[in-house]
């Protein structure tokens, strides 16, 4: 059931949209044990689990846990031409610093401006103090190689890098969208800041619907590209990667964010144990019926990852 052009709360309810309270009590609290949250809230732990499970991620450069270690930052990044600094317990993209090239003294950021070592030192110190972490807890800085993002979506995104969000429930990929940056969102693929969400068919990754600011949209507001022509490359690998994540953590309900590297293909960016609900607006339909269908299946109905993916592709166009 497609949502109307102007998406109202009443229309959402009538379309079987999952609300926040029901998501929290019926799915997050029921299927996600709090003891397992560090699997996704701690980025280094997520990366270590992913590596053991064969889930491809960005290359790890190192991590800095204590203030005295910040002095060793230069040695960590000396062998790599580009890198990303992230708070280990951050959320919402806060505190992420992308360096595209450097000579050990001057560092070029993703927006083309330069910063010096003192600025990097201050940024890492802020991360360690908990400035960007969940709940303000003392944190660590995770350093990864930059993903060499593919340009296959260049027509559909303004400067920023798109990523695919897949909701996985009990090992089944149940809903997907790709988030596309706009001029208004300042190159960030953040729907709340004006990015576009394009709902994707679980069957083949084709575009099903698109929304921006809760309204249907058919063309990118800046590039003019029609979303009907958008195609997600390596869709089968996206589904396999997302479903494989369910094998590396006991969490039953989560979101998997995936980007496409020019050489390595789909890579896991991060997992989220409390994925937002805007994916339903991007798809123009509610999530609740899909979750109920999975809940109705008998235990062990589809014992393998391939069987779960096949069932999802058959039922969630």
C-alpha positions as CSV (number, residue, x, y, z in Angstrom):
1,X,0.0,0.0,0.0
2,X,1.5,3.3,-1.1
3,X,1.3,6.3,1.0
4,X,-0.3,9.5,-0.4
5,X,1.7,12.3,-1.8
6,X,1.4,14.3,1.4
7,X,2.2,12.0,4.2
8,X,0.2,12.7,7.4
9,X,0.2,10.9,10.7
10,X,-3.3,9.5,10.0
11,X,-2.2,8.2,6.6
12,X,0.8,6.5,8.2
13,X,-1.3,4.8,10.8
14,X,-3.8,3.6,8.2
15,X,-0.9,2.2,6.2
16,X,0.4,0.0,9.0
17,X,3.4,2.1,9.8
18,X,5.4,1.0,12.8
19,X,5.3,3.8,15.5
20,X,8.1,4.6,17.9
21,X,6.4,3.2,21.0
22,X,5.5,-0.1,19.3
23,X,9.0,-0.3,17.8
24,X,10.6,0.2,21.2
25,X,8.4,-2.2,23.2
26,X,7.5,-4.9,20.7
27,X,10.7,-5.2,18.8
28,X,13.7,-3.4,20.3
29,X,13.1,-4.4,23.9
30,X,11.8,-7.8,23.0
31,X,14.4,-8.9,20.5
32,X,17.5,-6.9,21.6
33,X,19.0,-7.8,24.9
34,X,20.7,-4.7,26.5
35,X,23.8,-6.9,27.2
36,X,24.3,-7.2,23.4
37,X,24.1,-3.4,22.6
38,X,27.9,-3.0,22.8
39,X,28.0,-5.2,19.7
40,X,26.8,-2.2,17.7
41,X,27.4,0.8,20.0
42,X,31.1,0.1,20.3
43,X,32.5,0.5,16.8
44,X,35.7,-1.4,17.4
45,X,33.8,-4.3,18.8
46,X,31.5,-4.2,15.8
47,X,34.5,-4.3,13.4
48,X,36.1,-7.2,15.3
49,X,32.9,-9.2,15.1
50,X,32.5,-8.3,11.4
51,X,36.0,-9.5,10.6
52,X,35.4,-12.8,12.3
53,X,32.0,-13.3,10.5
54,X,33.4,-12.5,7.1
55,X,31.6,-9.1,6.8
56,X,33.6,-6.7,4.8
57,X,34.4,-3.3,6.5
58,X,36.8,-0.4,6.1
59,X,40.4,-1.2,6.9
60,X,41.4,-0.6,10.6
61,X,44.4,1.7,11.1
62,X,44.3,1.8,14.9
63,X,42.7,3.3,18.0
64,X,43.6,5.8,20.7
65,X,42.2,5.2,24.1
66,X,44.3,7.5,26.4
67,X,45.4,11.1,26.2
68,X,49.1,10.3,26.3
69,X,48.6,8.1,23.2
70,X,47.5,11.1,21.1
71,X,51.1,12.0,20.7
72,X,51.5,8.7,18.7
73,X,48.8,9.7,16.2
74,X,51.4,10.8,13.6
75,X,53.0,7.3,13.6
76,X,49.7,5.6,13.3
77,X,48.7,7.4,10.1
78,X,52.1,7.8,8.5
79,X,51.7,4.6,6.4
80,X,48.3,5.5,5.0
81,X,47.4,8.4,2.6
82,X,43.9,8.9,3.9
83,X,41.9,8.1,7.0
84,X,38.7,8.7,9.1
85,X,38.7,9.5,12.8
86,X,35.5,8.3,14.6
87,X,34.4,8.3,18.2
88,X,34.2,4.6,19.3
89,X,30.8,5.2,20.9
90,X,29.5,8.0,18.8
91,X,26.1,8.2,17.0
92,X,24.4,10.2,14.3
93,X,27.7,10.9,12.5
94,X,28.9,13.3,15.3
95,X,32.6,13.7,15.7
96,X,33.6,12.0,12.5
97,X,36.6,13.7,10.8
98,X,37.6,12.6,7.2
99,X,41.1,13.3,6.0
100,X,41.5,12.7,2.2
101,X,45.3,13.4,2.1
102,X,48.1,14.5,4.3
103,X,51.9,14.9,4.6
104,X,52.1,14.5,8.4
105,X,51.8,18.2,8.9
106,X,48.9,19.5,6.8
107,X,45.7,17.5,6.5
108,X,43.1,18.0,3.8
109,X,39.6,17.4,4.9
110,X,36.7,16.1,2.7
111,X,35.4,19.6,2.0
112,X,38.8,20.6,0.6
113,X,40.0,22.8,3.5
114,X,43.1,22.1,5.5
115,X,43.9,21.7,9.1
116,X,47.1,21.2,11.1
117,X,48.3,18.7,13.7
118,X,47.1,20.9,16.5
119,X,43.5,20.8,15.3
120,X,43.7,16.9,14.9
121,X,45.1,16.7,18.4
122,X,42.3,18.8,19.8
123,X,39.7,16.8,17.9
124,X,41.0,13.5,19.3
125,X,41.1,14.9,22.8
126,X,37.5,16.0,22.5
127,X,36.6,12.4,21.4
128,X,38.4,11.0,24.4
129,X,36.6,13.3,26.8
130,X,33.2,12.0,25.6
131,X,32.1,15.1,23.7
132,X,30.5,13.0,20.9
133,X,29.8,9.7,22.7
134,X,26.5,8.3,23.7
135,X,25.6,9.6,27.1
136,X,28.8,11.6,27.3
137,X,30.9,8.6,28.5
138,X,34.6,8.6,28.3
139,X,35.4,7.4,24.7
140,X,38.2,6.3,22.4
141,X,39.1,7.4,18.9
142,X,38.9,4.8,16.1
143,X,41.0,5.4,13.0
144,X,40.1,3.7,9.7
145,X,41.1,4.0,6.1
146,X,38.8,6.0,3.9
147,X,36.4,4.1,1.8
148,X,37.1,4.7,-1.9
149,X,33.5,5.5,-2.6
150,X,32.2,4.4,-6.0
151,X,30.8,7.1,-8.3
152,X,27.9,5.0,-9.6
153,X,25.5,7.2,-7.7
154,X,27.0,10.5,-8.7
155,X,23.9,11.5,-10.7
156,X,21.7,11.0,-7.7
157,X,23.6,12.6,-4.8
158,X,24.8,16.1,-4.3
159,X,28.5,15.9,-3.3
160,X,27.9,13.6,-0.4
161,X,28.2,9.8,-0.3
162,X,25.0,7.7,-0.4
163,X,24.5,4.7,1.8
164,X,22.0,1.8,1.9
165,X,20.1,1.1,5.1
166,X,18.7,-2.4,5.5
167,X,16.4,-3.3,8.4
168,X,17.1,-6.9,9.5
169,X,14.7,-8.8,11.7
170,X,15.5,-12.3,13.0
171,X,18.0,-12.6,10.2
172,X,15.6,-11.6,7.4
173,X,16.2,-8.3,5.5
174,X,12.7,-6.7,5.6
175,X,13.0,-3.2,4.3
176,X,15.6,-1.1,2.5
177,X,16.4,2.4,1.3
178,X,19.2,4.4,-0.1
179,X,19.9,7.9,1.4
180,X,21.1,10.6,-1.0
181,X,22.6,13.9,-0.1
182,X,21.3,17.3,-1.3
183,X,22.5,20.8,-1.3
184,X,20.2,21.5,1.6
185,X,21.6,18.6,3.6
186,X,25.1,20.0,3.1
187,X,26.3,16.9,1.4
188,X,25.2,14.6,4.2
189,X,22.9,11.6,3.7
190,X,20.8,12.7,6.7
191,X,17.0,12.6,6.0
192,X,16.3,15.0,8.9
193,X,18.6,17.6,7.3
194,X,16.9,17.4,3.8
195,X,18.5,14.4,2.2
196,X,16.3,12.1,0.0
197,X,15.3,8.6,1.0
198,X,14.6,6.2,-1.9
199,X,12.8,3.0,-0.9
200,X,14.3,-0.1,-2.5
201,X,12.7,-3.4,-3.4
202,X,14.1,-6.2,-1.3
203,X,13.6,-8.4,-4.4
204,X,16.0,-6.7,-6.7
205,X,17.1,-3.3,-5.2
206,X,15.0,-1.3,-7.7
207,X,13.5,2.1,-6.6
208,X,10.0,1.8,-5.3
209,X,9.3,5.3,-3.9
210,X,11.2,8.4,-2.8
211,X,10.5,11.1,-0.2
212,X,12.1,14.3,1.1
213,X,10.7,16.2,4.0
214,X,7.9,13.6,4.2
215,X,6.7,14.4,0.6
216,X,7.0,12.2,-2.4
217,X,9.7,13.3,-4.9
218,X,10.5,11.8,-8.3
219,X,13.7,13.7,-9.3
220,X,16.8,14.8,-7.3
221,X,16.3,18.4,-6.3
222,X,19.8,19.5,-7.3
223,X,20.9,17.2,-10.1
224,X,17.5,16.6,-11.7
225,X,18.2,12.9,-12.1
226,X,15.0,10.8,-12.1
227,X,15.0,8.2,-9.3
228,X,13.3,5.7,-11.6
229,X,16.7,5.3,-13.3
230,X,18.6,4.6,-10.1
231,X,20.1,1.1,-9.8
232,X,21.9,-0.4,-6.8
233,X,24.9,-2.4,-7.9
234,X,25.7,-5.8,-6.3
235,X,22.2,-6.0,-4.7
236,X,22.7,-9.7,-3.8
237,X,25.9,-8.8,-1.9
238,X,24.0,-6.1,0.0
239,X,21.4,-8.6,1.1
240,X,24.0,-11.2,2.0
241,X,26.1,-8.7,4.0
242,X,23.1,-7.5,6.0
243,X,21.8,-11.0,6.7
244,X,25.3,-12.1,7.6
245,X,25.4,-9.4,10.3
246,X,22.6,-11.3,12.1
247,X,25.1,-14.1,12.5
248,X,27.7,-12.0,14.2
249,X,25.4,-10.6,16.9
250,X,22.4,-12.0,18.9
251,X,20.5,-8.8,18.2
252,X,17.2,-9.6,16.6
253,X,16.3,-6.2,15.2
254,X,18.8,-3.8,13.8
255,X,19.7,-1.5,10.9
256,X,22.8,-2.2,8.7
257,X,24.3,0.7,6.9
258,X,26.3,-0.2,3.8
259,X,28.4,1.9,1.4
260,X,29.9,0.9,-2.0
261,X,33.7,0.9,-2.3
262,X,35.1,1.4,-5.8
263,X,37.3,-1.8,-5.6
264,X,35.8,-3.9,-2.8
265,X,32.1,-3.4,-3.4
266,X,29.6,-3.2,-0.5
267,X,31.1,-2.5,2.9
268,X,29.5,-2.3,6.3
269,X,29.6,1.2,7.7
270,X,27.9,0.4,11.0
271,X,25.0,-1.3,12.7
272,X,22.2,0.4,14.7
273,X,20.2,-1.4,17.4
274,X,17.7,1.4,17.4
275,X,17.1,2.1,13.7
276,X,14.9,5.1,12.8
277,X,11.5,4.8,11.3
278,X,11.8,7.2,8.4
279,X,12.6,4.2,6.2
280,X,8.9,3.7,6.0
281,X,8.3,7.1,4.5
282,X,11.1,6.5,2.0
283,X,9.3,3.3,1.0
284,X,5.8,4.8,1.0
285,X,4.6,1.9,3.1
286,X,4.6,0.6,6.6
287,X,7.0,-1.9,8.2
288,X,4.6,-3.6,10.6
289,X,3.1,-6.2,8.2
290,X,6.5,-7.3,7.2
291,X,7.6,-7.8,10.8
292,X,4.4,-9.6,11.7
293,X,4.9,-12.0,8.8
294,X,8.4,-12.9,10.1
295,X,7.0,-13.3,13.6
296,X,4.3,-15.7,12.2
297,X,6.9,-18.1,10.9
298,X,7.6,-21.2,13.0
299,X,11.0,-21.5,14.6
300,X,13.6,-22.8,12.2
301,X,11.4,-22.2,9.1
302,X,14.4,-21.0,7.2
303,X,17.6,-22.3,8.9
304,X,20.1,-20.9,6.5
305,X,21.0,-17.3,5.5
306,X,20.3,-18.0,1.9
307,X,16.8,-19.3,2.7
308,X,16.0,-16.2,4.8
309,X,17.1,-14.0,1.9
310,X,15.1,-16.0,-0.6
311,X,12.0,-15.7,1.5
312,X,12.4,-12.0,1.9
313,X,13.0,-11.4,-1.8
314,X,9.8,-13.4,-2.6
315,X,7.6,-11.5,-0.1
316,X,9.0,-8.0,0.1
317,X,9.0,-6.4,-3.3
